[in-house]
Amino acid sequence: MNLKTKIALCSPALTGRLRRAALPGLTAWLIGAAAVLGAPAHAQAIDPGTLPGSAQNEDTRHAAGADSTIHPIRGFLPDLNFELVAAGDQTITEKDFDGKIVMMFFGYASCPDICPTTMAQLSQVMVNLDAQADQVRIVFVSVDPHRDTPEILQAYVDAFSTHAIGLTGSERQISRLARRYRVAYQIEKPRSDDANDYEVAHSRGIYIFDQRGKARMLASDGESVEKLTAAVRDLLT
């Protein structure tokens, strides 16, 4: 059974250059950044049963059905590993999430549509989890460190969920983490004399890590709240 994973944009103006990218059997990881930022790539189908590191008898229950966009990636994407900055100038690493399920995605606070929609989805997942929400964290990583201060990010995520944290860092720290998970993003040149007047494009997707920081699932931001909730509950049990 074939499933499609699509990469989409926060900035419609950039669709001519940063288009949908493929996950050919996930052998190219989430996306090949060079391919995405260069020539457009065509979306391809992927078969969860062929993914390296996936156990069809165990994890493909999350990828069953042609309409599902949650893919098992255990043993294929790298473990959670980073050093970033949170509000109050706190240095945060993956160790701060030991014992927690982490739902991580990349975006920026002034994103007009995709990021707030994704945050609303994930916040509803937390509501559905009820008391179990204490065992889960939403991690929002900004790809726009010039405008997104740690305080701006935390105020942004706090508007959606008390179980969310906003993280940023230097350009090098962000690009290193983005490369680790094959996240493509592009910051345009300012459109006016205002240095902060620019657009940002980025690939999208929700990375779900288990309590040991192991990458377990990759979900489309278009996945239903119910399926995301079920996927997280499976990891909690």
C-alpha positions as CSV (number, residue, x, y, z in Angstrom):
1,M,0.0,0.0,0.0
2,N,1.5,3.3,-1.1
3,L,1.4,6.5,1.0
4,K,2.5,10.0,0.0
5,T,4.4,12.4,2.2
6,K,4.4,16.0,0.9
7,I,6.5,19.0,1.8
8,A,4.7,22.3,1.8
9,L,5.5,25.9,2.4
10,C,4.7,28.7,4.9
11,S,5.4,31.3,2.2
12,P,3.2,31.0,-0.9
13,A,5.4,33.5,-2.7
14,L,8.3,31.0,-2.7
15,T,6.4,28.1,-4.2
16,G,8.2,28.5,-7.5
17,R,11.5,27.6,-5.9
18,L,10.8,25.5,-2.8
19,R,8.2,22.9,-3.8
20,R,7.1,19.5,-2.7
21,A,9.9,17.1,-1.9
22,A,10.0,13.3,-2.0
23,L,10.6,10.6,0.5
24,P,11.6,7.8,-1.8
25,G,11.4,4.9,0.6
26,L,12.7,7.5,3.2
27,T,16.2,6.7,2.0
28,A,16.7,10.4,1.5
29,W,15.5,10.9,5.0
30,L,12.9,13.7,5.4
31,I,14.1,15.7,2.4
32,G,17.3,16.3,0.5
33,A,17.9,20.0,1.3
34,A,20.0,20.6,-1.8
35,A,17.3,19.1,-4.1
36,V,14.5,21.1,-2.5
37,L,16.3,24.4,-2.5
38,G,17.5,23.8,-6.1
39,A,15.4,22.2,-8.8
40,P,11.9,21.2,-7.9
41,A,11.4,17.6,-6.9
42,H,8.3,15.5,-7.6
43,A,6.4,13.8,-4.8
44,Q,6.8,10.0,-4.7
45,A,4.9,7.3,-3.0
46,I,6.5,5.4,-0.1
47,D,5.6,1.9,1.2
48,P,6.0,1.7,5.0
49,G,6.7,-2.0,4.7
50,T,9.9,-1.3,2.9
51,L,11.3,1.2,5.4
52,P,14.7,0.2,6.9
53,G,14.3,-0.1,10.7
54,S,10.6,-0.4,10.7
55,A,8.8,-3.5,12.1
56,Q,5.7,-4.1,10.0
57,N,4.1,-6.2,12.7
58,E,4.6,-3.5,15.3
59,D,4.7,0.0,14.0
60,T,2.8,0.0,10.7
61,R,-0.5,0.2,12.6
62,H,0.3,4.0,12.6
63,A,0.6,3.9,8.8
64,A,-2.3,1.7,7.9
65,G,-4.7,3.1,5.4
66,A,-4.2,5.1,2.2
67,D,-5.2,8.3,4.1
68,S,-2.7,8.0,6.8
69,T,0.4,10.3,6.9
70,I,2.1,9.0,10.1
71,H,5.1,6.9,9.2
72,P,7.2,4.7,11.4
73,I,10.8,5.8,11.4
74,R,12.3,3.9,14.3
75,G,16.0,3.2,13.7
76,F,16.1,5.4,10.6
77,L,16.2,9.0,11.7
78,P,18.7,10.0,14.4
79,D,18.0,10.3,18.1
80,L,16.9,13.5,19.6
81,N,20.1,15.6,20.1
82,F,20.5,19.4,20.3
83,E,21.6,22.4,22.3
84,L,19.3,25.4,21.9
85,V,18.1,28.5,23.9
86,A,14.8,28.9,25.7
87,A,13.2,31.9,27.4
88,G,15.2,33.3,30.3
89,D,18.4,32.5,28.4
90,Q,18.2,28.9,29.4
91,T,20.3,26.4,27.6
92,I,18.1,23.4,26.7
93,T,19.3,20.0,25.4
94,E,17.6,16.7,24.7
95,K,18.4,15.7,28.3
96,D,15.8,18.1,29.5
97,F,13.2,15.8,27.9
98,D,14.3,12.5,29.3
99,G,11.3,10.4,30.0
100,K,9.0,12.5,27.9
101,I,7.4,12.0,24.5
102,V,8.5,14.9,22.3
103,M,6.5,16.2,19.3
104,M,8.9,18.5,17.5
105,F,8.4,20.7,14.5
106,F,10.2,23.6,12.8
107,G,8.7,27.0,11.9
108,Y,8.7,30.6,13.0
109,A,6.5,32.8,15.2
110,S,5.3,35.1,12.4
111,C,4.3,32.3,10.1
112,P,0.8,33.2,8.8
113,D,-0.8,29.8,8.5
114,I,1.0,26.5,8.8
115,C,2.7,27.0,12.2
116,P,-0.4,28.3,14.1
117,T,-2.5,25.5,12.5
118,T,0.1,22.9,13.6
119,M,0.3,24.3,17.1
120,A,-3.5,24.3,17.4
121,Q,-3.5,20.6,16.3
122,L,-0.8,19.6,18.8
123,S,-2.4,21.6,21.6
124,Q,-5.6,19.6,21.0
125,V,-3.6,16.4,21.2
126,M,-2.5,17.5,24.6
127,V,-6.1,18.2,25.6
128,N,-7.1,14.7,24.4
129,L,-4.3,13.1,26.4
130,D,-5.7,14.7,29.6
131,A,-3.6,13.6,32.6
132,Q,-1.1,11.8,30.3
133,A,-0.2,15.2,28.8
134,D,2.3,15.7,31.6
135,Q,4.4,13.0,29.9
136,V,4.5,14.8,26.6
137,R,6.1,18.0,25.3
138,I,5.6,20.1,22.2
139,V,9.0,21.5,21.0
140,F,8.7,24.4,18.5
141,V,12.1,25.1,16.9
142,S,12.4,28.5,15.1
143,V,14.2,28.7,11.7
144,D,14.1,32.5,12.0
145,P,16.5,33.3,14.8
146,H,16.9,36.9,13.7
147,R,13.3,37.8,14.6
148,D,12.4,35.1,17.0
149,T,13.8,35.8,20.4
150,P,13.4,33.1,23.1
151,E,10.8,35.3,24.9
152,I,8.8,35.9,21.7
153,L,8.8,32.1,21.0
154,Q,7.7,31.2,24.5
155,A,4.9,33.8,24.5
156,Y,3.8,32.3,21.1
157,V,3.6,28.7,22.2
158,D,2.1,29.6,25.6
159,A,-0.9,30.9,23.7
160,F,-1.5,27.3,22.5
161,S,-0.4,25.0,25.3
162,T,1.3,25.0,28.7
163,H,3.1,21.9,27.6
164,A,5.0,23.6,24.8
165,I,8.4,25.2,24.7
166,G,9.9,27.5,22.0
167,L,13.5,27.1,21.2
168,T,16.0,29.1,19.1
169,G,19.7,29.6,18.9
170,S,22.5,30.8,16.6
171,E,22.3,30.4,12.9
172,R,24.8,27.6,13.2
173,Q,22.8,25.8,15.9
174,I,19.6,26.0,13.9
175,S,21.2,24.9,10.6
176,R,22.9,22.0,12.4
177,L,19.7,20.7,13.8
178,A,17.9,21.2,10.5
179,R,20.5,19.2,8.7
180,R,20.2,16.4,11.2
181,Y,16.6,15.9,10.4
182,R,16.8,17.0,6.8
183,V,14.6,20.1,7.3
184,A,14.8,22.6,4.4
185,Y,14.3,26.3,5.0
186,Q,15.1,29.5,3.3
187,I,15.2,33.1,4.5
188,E,14.6,35.6,1.8
189,K,16.4,39.0,1.5
190,P,14.5,41.9,3.0
191,R,11.8,43.3,0.6
192,S,12.3,46.9,1.8
193,D,14.6,49.0,3.8
194,D,13.2,47.3,6.9
195,A,15.7,44.5,7.8
196,N,12.9,42.5,9.4
197,D,10.6,42.6,6.3
198,Y,11.4,39.3,4.7
199,E,9.7,35.9,4.0
200,V,10.7,32.5,5.3
201,A,9.9,29.2,3.6
202,H,10.3,25.8,5.3
203,S,9.4,22.2,5.0
204,R,6.9,20.9,7.5
205,G,6.3,17.7,9.4
206,I,5.9,16.6,13.0
207,Y,8.7,14.4,14.5
208,I,7.7,12.2,17.4
209,F,10.3,10.9,19.7
210,D,9.8,8.3,22.5
211,Q,10.8,8.7,26.2
212,R,14.4,7.7,25.4
213,G,14.8,10.3,22.6
214,K,14.4,7.7,19.8
215,A,12.8,8.9,16.6
216,R,9.7,6.9,16.2
217,M,7.3,8.6,13.8
218,L,7.1,11.3,11.2
219,A,3.6,12.8,10.8
220,S,2.2,15.2,8.3
221,D,0.9,18.4,9.9
222,G,-2.3,17.5,7.9
223,E,-2.9,14.4,10.0
224,S,-6.0,14.3,12.1
225,V,-5.8,15.1,15.8
226,E,-7.4,11.7,16.5
227,K,-4.6,9.8,14.8
228,L,-1.9,11.9,16.3
229,T,-3.4,11.3,19.7
230,A,-3.6,7.6,19.1
231,A,0.0,7.5,18.0
232,V,1.3,9.2,21.1
233,R,-0.9,7.1,23.3
234,D,0.7,4.0,21.8
235,L,4.1,5.3,22.8
236,L,3.0,6.1,26.3
237,T,1.9,2.5,26.8
